[in-house]
Amino acid sequence: MTITQLQYVLAVAKYQNFTLAAEKSFVTQPTLSMQVQKLEDELDIQIFDRSKKPISTTEVGEKIVAQAKNIVNEADRIKDIVDQEKGFIGGEYILGIIPTIMPTILPMFLKAFISKYPKVNLIIKEQSTNTLIRNLQDGQVDAAIAATPLEIEFIKERPLYYEPFVGYVPKQHRLAKSVKLTPEDLNIDDILLLQDGHCFRDGVINLCKSSKNTTVDHFQLQSGSFETLINLANEGLGMTLLPYLNTMELAGAKKENLKHFETPSPAREVSLVYHKKELKMQITNALHEVITSVVRGAITFQDVKIISPLHKK
């Protein structure tokens, strides 16, 4: 049994196809198939049911795949130990970012990071929080930037910044004359929301639930982007809430429609999250340092109240 054989097994389990697994592993299909078969012969069991399309793992195969993930991760840790001992910061690093954070934070830190750490091959993926959690557990991403707390046992969280909520209130809205907003001002029935699956949406719902006069019965409109919500609000269809960094590029009449909350301002905690096994920590630490340094000057709010990104029923 070799680490390479286990890596091939993981590839087949992931892609459920020997040809695609070989392509992703940068070997020929006969080579990969032969090594997987050799491992099955050595163990005297069948890891994959080849009669099914797509290929699936057998009952015992599922247990082997789970253990193979642990073994391959621990083997990778040896290289991490050597890299850290040598002070080397480089190699492939997969970073996931949730959609409501990606457009604002990525332009702020990416150029600085790749300039400071040119030996890191940074692969960035935009994914939902639930997808990132699964990929962190399976080792498909090395770390993620997400709204926290996530309250997941195998994940460690390192806060990057605290981002206040800002109201976008068009002039025809009932709150247009308010100087500052409070949670009690909000009515979920006239707040334009992101679609299901966005943790910022759940944060807004949780904030509205803190109002003694508010109940969550239905939502008239949902959208997948803040820009769409702003445009709908301008058409008189309600108001919306935005993360602070999303307001920085607004200008003219749109900027005049922004209203901040009274302190403590509701805010979301944004963190760099990673598996508790702490693989590739030298790169994770470098990312944390670069991101916090560039965001520090952009967000000056100190007195905030963290709103959970978890949708509490």
C-alpha positions as CSV (number, residue, x, y, z in Angstrom):
1,M,0.0,0.0,0.0
2,T,1.4,3.4,-1.0
3,I,0.3,7.0,-0.5
4,T,0.1,7.3,-4.3
5,Q,-2.4,4.4,-4.4
6,L,-4.5,6.1,-1.7
7,Q,-4.4,9.4,-3.7
8,Y,-5.7,7.6,-6.8
9,V,-8.5,6.0,-4.7
10,L,-9.5,9.4,-3.4
11,A,-9.5,10.8,-7.0
12,V,-11.8,8.0,-8.2
13,A,-14.1,8.4,-5.2
14,K,-14.3,12.2,-6.0
15,Y,-14.9,12.1,-9.7
16,Q,-16.7,8.7,-9.9
17,N,-14.9,8.0,-13.2
18,F,-11.5,6.4,-13.8
19,T,-10.7,8.4,-16.9
20,L,-11.5,11.7,-15.2
21,A,-9.7,10.7,-12.0
22,A,-6.6,9.9,-14.1
23,E,-6.8,13.2,-15.9
24,K,-7.0,15.1,-12.7
25,S,-4.2,13.1,-11.2
26,F,-2.0,13.7,-14.3
27,V,-1.4,10.0,-15.1
28,T,-2.8,7.7,-17.7
29,Q,-6.0,5.9,-17.1
30,P,-4.4,2.4,-17.3
31,T,-1.7,3.5,-14.7
32,L,-4.4,4.7,-12.3
33,S,-6.6,1.7,-12.8
34,M,-3.8,-0.7,-12.3
35,Q,-2.7,0.9,-9.0
36,V,-6.2,0.9,-7.7
37,Q,-6.7,-2.7,-8.7
38,K,-3.4,-3.6,-7.1
39,L,-4.5,-2.1,-3.8
40,E,-7.8,-4.0,-4.0
41,D,-5.9,-7.2,-4.6
42,E,-3.6,-6.6,-1.7
43,L,-6.5,-5.9,0.7
44,D,-8.6,-8.7,-0.9
45,I,-11.7,-6.4,-1.1
46,Q,-13.5,-4.4,-3.7
47,I,-13.3,-0.6,-3.0
48,F,-15.4,0.4,-6.1
49,D,-18.5,-1.0,-7.7
50,R,-17.6,-0.7,-11.3
51,S,-20.9,-2.1,-12.5
52,K,-22.6,1.2,-11.7
53,K,-22.5,4.4,-13.7
54,P,-21.2,6.6,-12.2
55,I,-18.8,4.4,-10.3
56,S,-19.6,4.2,-6.6
57,T,-17.8,3.0,-3.5
58,T,-18.8,-0.2,-1.9
59,E,-19.8,-0.3,1.8
60,V,-16.3,-1.2,2.9
61,G,-14.9,1.1,0.3
62,E,-16.5,4.1,1.9
63,K,-14.7,3.3,5.1
64,I,-11.4,2.9,3.3
65,V,-11.9,6.3,1.5
66,A,-12.5,8.0,4.8
67,Q,-9.4,6.5,6.3
68,A,-7.4,7.3,3.1
69,K,-8.3,11.0,3.5
70,N,-6.8,11.0,7.0
71,I,-3.6,9.2,5.8
72,V,-3.0,11.5,2.9
73,N,-3.6,14.6,5.0
74,E,-1.2,13.3,7.6
75,A,1.4,12.6,4.9
76,D,0.9,16.2,3.6
77,R,1.6,17.4,7.2
78,I,5.1,16.1,6.9
79,K,5.8,18.4,4.0
80,D,4.2,21.2,5.9
81,I,6.6,20.6,8.9
82,V,9.6,20.7,6.5
83,D,8.3,23.9,4.8
84,Q,7.8,25.6,8.1
85,E,11.2,24.6,9.4
86,K,12.8,26.0,6.3
87,G,10.6,29.2,6.4
88,F,9.2,28.4,3.0
89,I,5.9,29.9,2.0
90,G,4.8,28.5,-1.3
91,G,3.0,25.8,-3.2
92,E,-0.7,25.4,-4.1
93,Y,-3.2,26.8,-1.7
94,I,-7.0,26.7,-2.4
95,L,-9.0,29.5,-0.8
96,G,-12.8,29.6,-0.8
97,I,-14.7,32.8,-0.3
98,I,-18.5,33.2,0.1
99,P,-20.3,35.3,-2.6
100,T,-21.3,38.2,-0.3
101,I,-17.6,38.8,0.6
102,M,-15.7,37.9,-2.6
103,P,-16.4,41.1,-4.6
104,T,-15.2,43.5,-1.9
105,I,-12.4,41.7,0.0
106,L,-10.6,40.0,-3.0
107,P,-9.6,43.3,-4.8
108,M,-8.3,44.6,-1.4
109,F,-5.8,41.9,-0.6
110,L,-5.0,39.9,-3.7
111,K,-2.4,42.1,-5.3
112,A,-0.6,42.7,-2.0
113,F,-0.6,39.0,-1.2
114,I,0.7,37.7,-4.6
115,S,3.4,40.4,-4.6
116,K,4.6,39.5,-1.1
117,Y,4.4,35.7,-1.6
118,P,5.0,35.0,-5.3
119,K,5.8,31.3,-4.6
120,V,2.2,30.6,-3.5
121,N,-0.1,29.3,-6.2
122,L,-3.3,30.8,-4.9
123,I,-6.4,29.2,-6.3
124,I,-9.6,31.1,-5.3
125,K,-13.1,29.6,-5.5
126,E,-16.4,31.4,-4.8
127,Q,-18.7,29.0,-3.0
128,S,-21.6,29.1,-0.5
129,T,-20.9,28.6,3.2
130,N,-22.4,25.1,3.2
131,T,-20.2,24.0,0.2
132,L,-17.1,25.5,1.8
133,I,-17.8,23.6,5.0
134,R,-18.0,20.3,3.1
135,N,-14.9,21.1,1.2
136,L,-12.9,22.0,4.3
137,Q,-13.9,18.7,5.8
138,D,-12.9,16.7,2.7
139,G,-9.7,18.7,2.2
140,Q,-10.9,20.2,-1.1
141,V,-10.0,23.7,0.1
142,D,-7.3,24.7,2.5
143,A,-9.1,27.6,4.1
144,A,-12.1,29.9,3.5
145,I,-13.2,33.4,4.2
146,A,-16.8,33.3,5.6
147,A,-19.1,35.0,8.1
148,T,-18.8,33.5,11.5
149,P,-19.4,32.0,14.1
150,L,-20.1,28.7,12.3
151,E,-20.2,26.6,15.5
152,I,-18.6,23.6,13.8
153,E,-16.4,21.3,15.8
154,F,-13.7,20.5,13.2
155,I,-13.3,24.1,12.0
156,K,-11.1,26.8,13.6
157,E,-12.0,30.4,13.1
158,R,-9.7,33.5,13.1
159,P,-11.5,36.8,12.8
160,L,-10.3,39.1,10.1
161,Y,-12.7,42.1,10.7
162,Y,-16.1,43.2,11.9
163,E,-18.2,44.6,9.1
164,P,-21.2,46.8,10.1
165,F,-24.6,46.5,8.4
166,V,-25.7,49.7,6.6
167,G,-29.2,50.6,5.6
168,Y,-30.0,51.6,2.0
169,V,-33.1,53.7,2.3
170,P,-34.5,55.5,-0.8
171,K,-36.0,58.9,-0.3
172,Q,-39.6,57.7,-0.7
173,H,-39.3,55.1,2.1
174,R,-40.9,55.6,5.6
175,L,-37.4,55.7,7.2
176,A,-35.9,58.2,4.8
177,K,-36.0,61.0,7.4
178,S,-34.3,59.0,10.1
179,V,-30.8,60.1,10.9
180,K,-29.8,56.7,12.4
181,L,-31.4,53.3,12.2
182,T,-32.2,50.9,15.0
183,P,-33.2,47.2,14.8
184,E,-36.6,48.2,16.1
185,D,-37.1,50.4,12.9
186,L,-36.9,47.3,10.6
187,N,-39.8,45.5,9.2
188,I,-38.9,42.3,7.4
189,D,-41.9,42.8,5.0
190,D,-40.3,45.8,3.3
191,I,-36.6,44.7,3.3
192,L,-35.3,43.3,0.1
193,L,-33.3,40.1,0.8
194,L,-30.7,38.0,-0.9
195,Q,-32.0,34.6,-2.0
196,D,-31.8,31.5,0.2
197,G,-28.3,30.1,0.8
198,H,-26.7,33.4,1.5
199,C,-25.6,33.8,5.2
200,F,-25.9,37.6,5.0
201,R,-29.6,37.0,4.3
202,D,-29.9,34.9,7.5
203,G,-28.0,37.6,9.4
204,V,-30.6,40.2,8.3
205,I,-33.4,37.9,9.3
206,N,-31.8,37.4,12.7
207,L,-31.4,41.1,13.1
208,C,-35.1,41.7,12.3
209,K,-36.1,39.1,14.8
210,S,-34.5,41.2,17.5
211,S,-37.3,43.7,17.0
212,K,-40.1,43.1,19.4
213,N,-42.7,44.0,16.8
214,T,-41.4,41.9,13.9
215,T,-42.3,38.4,12.7
216,V,-41.0,36.6,9.7
217,D,-43.9,35.3,7.7
218,H,-43.0,35.8,4.0
219,F,-40.6,37.6,1.7
220,Q,-42.0,39.5,-1.3
221,L,-38.7,39.8,-3.2
222,Q,-35.4,38.0,-3.2
223,S,-32.3,38.5,-5.3
224,G,-28.7,37.1,-5.7
225,S,-26.8,40.4,-5.7
226,F,-26.6,43.6,-3.7
227,E,-26.7,45.7,-6.9
228,T,-30.1,44.2,-7.8
229,L,-31.4,44.9,-4.3
230,I,-30.3,48.6,-4.6
231,N,-32.0,49.0,-8.0
232,L,-35.2,47.5,-6.7
233,A,-35.1,49.8,-3.7
234,N,-34.7,52.7,-6.0
235,E,-37.9,51.6,-7.8
236,G,-39.8,52.0,-4.5
237,L,-40.0,48.3,-3.7
238,G,-38.6,48.6,-0.2
239,M,-35.2,49.1,1.5
240,T,-32.3,46.8,1.9
241,L,-29.3,46.2,4.2
242,L,-25.7,46.2,2.9
243,P,-22.3,45.1,4.3
244,Y,-20.2,48.2,5.0
245,L,-17.5,47.4,2.4
246,N,-20.2,47.1,-0.3
247,T,-21.1,50.8,0.3
248,M,-17.6,52.2,-0.3
249,E,-17.9,52.4,-4.1
250,L,-21.4,54.0,-4.1
251,A,-21.6,57.6,-5.2
252,G,-24.0,60.4,-5.8
253,A,-27.7,59.8,-5.0
254,K,-27.0,56.2,-4.0
255,K,-24.5,57.3,-1.3
256,E,-27.1,59.8,0.0
257,N,-29.5,56.9,0.6
258,L,-27.1,55.2,3.1
259,K,-28.1,55.2,6.7
260,H,-25.9,53.9,9.5
261,F,-27.2,52.3,12.7
262,E,-27.0,53.7,16.2
263,T,-24.2,52.2,18.2
264,P,-23.6,49.4,18.9
265,S,-24.0,48.9,15.1
266,P,-25.1,45.4,14.0
267,A,-22.3,43.7,12.2
268,R,-21.0,40.5,10.8
269,E,-17.8,38.8,11.9
270,V,-15.7,37.8,8.9
271,S,-13.1,35.2,9.6
272,L,-10.4,33.0,8.0
273,V,-11.6,29.5,8.7
274,Y,-9.7,26.2,8.3
275,H,-9.6,22.6,9.5
276,K,-8.4,22.0,13.0
277,K,-5.7,19.8,11.6
278,E,-4.0,23.0,10.6
279,L,-2.4,22.0,7.3
280,K,-0.4,24.7,5.4
281,M,-0.5,27.0,8.4
282,Q,2.4,29.1,7.2
283,I,0.3,30.2,4.2
284,T,-2.8,30.6,6.3
285,N,-0.9,32.8,8.7
286,A,0.5,34.9,5.8
287,L,-3.1,35.3,4.4
288,H,-4.4,36.4,7.8
289,E,-1.7,39.0,8.2
290,V,-2.1,40.5,4.7
291,I,-5.9,40.7,4.9
292,T,-6.1,42.2,8.3
293,S,-3.5,44.8,7.4
294,V,-5.3,46.0,4.3
295,V,-8.8,46.0,5.9
296,R,-7.6,47.8,9.1
297,G,-7.7,51.1,7.3
298,A,-11.0,50.6,5.6
299,I,-13.2,49.7,8.6
300,T,-12.9,52.1,11.5
301,F,-16.1,51.0,13.4
302,Q,-15.3,49.7,16.9
303,D,-18.6,49.6,18.8
304,V,-20.5,46.7,17.1
305,K,-22.9,43.9,17.9
306,I,-22.2,40.7,16.1
307,I,-25.2,39.2,14.3
308,S,-25.1,35.5,13.8
309,P,-25.0,34.2,10.1
310,L,-26.9,31.1,11.2
311,H,-30.6,31.1,10.4
312,K,-32.3,30.5,13.7
313,K,-35.7,29.1,13.1
